[in-house]
């Protein structure tokens, strides 16, 4: 016998319920800096073991762009200055772990930084460009005046600007 099911009735077995998906992954400023450092360190470590230095540079530029895209807007301020620092720190740590002695480690750090300078510049500019595109605007710190100067300025009203006009002498 064949059974047919009415279209309005549902069967007892259903697939998994669809989970609501979040909009995207967001990183805090500190999490972005840690992710950037970890990617730089691992890329430099693998490049030191394999001898393929281009890998570390490409990983750095890609990670700089990705981290700038996925960082919360409130964390972009600390992120825009960190790409060169993260690369430098990763380079120091990778060279200390892989170099046979201190002189070789120092030489490796300088050679790595010198040969990766265009990539460092590209990654840093990419991070700043993405951050500016996402709405980051740097704030200039206000200069604080000492208390006695602030009080003196409050007592005296400001004069309107008048351009200098020489007087005629007779």
C-alpha positions in Angstrom: 0.0 0.0 0.0 1.1 3.5 -0.7 0.6 6.3 1.8 0.4 9.9 0.8 1.1 12.7 3.0 -1.0 15.8 3.2 1.0 19.0 2.4 0.0 20.8 5.6 1.2 18.1 7.9 4.9 17.8 8.8 6.7 14.6 9.5 8.4 13.8 12.8 11.9 13.7 11.4 13.4 17.0 10.4 16.9 18.1 9.6 18.9 20.3 11.9 17.4 23.6 12.6 19.2 26.4 10.9 21.4 28.4 13.3 21.4 32.1 13.0 24.7 33.3 11.5 26.5 36.2 12.9 27.4 39.1 10.6 31.1 38.6 10.6 34.1 37.8 12.8 35.4 40.8 14.7 38.6 41.1 16.6 39.5 43.4 19.4 42.5 45.7 19.0 44.7 43.4 21.2 43.4 40.3 19.5 44.3 41.7 16.1 47.8 42.6 17.2 48.3 39.1 18.6 47.0 37.5 15.4 49.3 39.7 13.4 52.3 38.9 15.5 51.5 35.1 15.4 51.2 35.1 11.6 54.5 37.1 11.2 56.3 34.8 13.6 55.1 31.6 12.0 55.8 32.9 8.5 59.3 34.0 9.5 59.9 30.7 11.2 58.8 28.6 8.3 60.8 30.9 5.9 63.9 30.5 8.1 63.6 26.7 8.0 62.8 26.4 4.3 65.0 29.3 3.0 62.1 30.8 1.1 62.0 34.4 2.5 59.2 35.6 0.2 56.7 33.4 2.1 57.1 35.6 5.3 56.6 38.8 3.3 53.5 37.6 1.6 52.0 36.3 4.8 52.7 39.6 6.5 51.0 41.7 3.8 48.0 39.3 3.7 47.6 39.2 7.4 47.9 43.0 7.7 45.0 43.4 5.3 42.9 40.8 6.9 43.4 42.0 10.4 42.5 45.6 9.4 39.3 44.3 7.8 38.2 42.2 10.8 39.1 44.5 13.7 36.4 46.4 15.5 36.4 50.1 14.8 37.3 50.9 18.4 40.5 48.8 18.0 41.8 50.4 14.8 43.7 53.1 16.7 46.2 50.7 18.2 46.3 48.5 15.1 47.6 51.0 12.6 50.9 51.4 14.3 51.5 47.7 15.0 52.4 46.0 11.6 56.1 47.0 11.6 56.4 46.3 15.3 54.9 42.9 15.0 57.1 42.0 12.0 60.2 43.2 13.9 59.3 41.3 17.1 58.5 38.1 15.0 61.8 38.5 13.2 63.8 38.8 16.4 62.1 35.8 18.0 62.5 33.7 14.9 66.1 34.5 14.4 66.9 33.9 18.1 65.3 30.4 17.8 66.9 29.4 14.5 70.4 31.1 14.5 73.4 29.2 15.9 74.9 32.2 17.8 74.1 35.8 18.7 76.1 37.4 15.9 74.3 35.3 13.3 70.9 36.2 14.9 71.7 40.0 14.8 72.9 39.6 11.2 69.8 37.7 10.2 67.5 40.3 11.8 69.2 43.1 9.9 69.1 41.2 6.6 65.5 40.2 7.1 64.4 43.8 7.9 66.4 45.2 5.0 65.2 42.7 2.4 61.6 43.0 3.6 61.4 46.8 3.7 59.2 47.2 0.6 56.8 44.5 2.0 56.8 46.2 5.4 55.9 49.5 3.8 53.2 47.9 1.6 51.6 46.1 4.6 51.6 49.2 6.7 50.1 51.4 4.0 47.5 48.7 3.4 46.5 48.6 7.0 46.3 52.4 7.3 44.2 52.6 4.0 41.8 49.9 5.1 41.5 51.5 8.6 40.8 55.0 7.0 38.3 53.4 4.7 36.5 51.8 7.6 36.1 55.2 9.3 39.2 55.5 11.5 40.2 59.1 11.9 43.2 60.0 14.0 42.5 62.4 16.9 45.1 65.0 17.6 45.8 65.3 21.3 44.8 68.6 22.9 47.6 70.5 24.4 47.1 71.1 28.0 48.0 74.4 29.4 49.3 74.9 32.9 46.6 76.1 35.4 47.9 79.7 35.7 47.9 80.2 31.9 44.5 78.7 31.6 43.1 81.0 34.3 44.8 84.1 32.7 43.2 83.3 29.3 39.8 83.0 30.9 40.0 86.5 32.5 40.8 88.4 29.4 38.4 88.3 26.5 39.9 87.6 23.0 40.1 90.6 20.7 38.8 90.2 17.2 41.5 90.0 14.5 42.3 93.3 12.8 44.8 93.4 10.0 47.7 95.7 10.4 47.2 99.1 8.8 50.1 101.4 8.9 49.3 105.0 10.0 50.4 108.0 7.9 52.8 110.4 9.5 52.5 114.0 8.6 
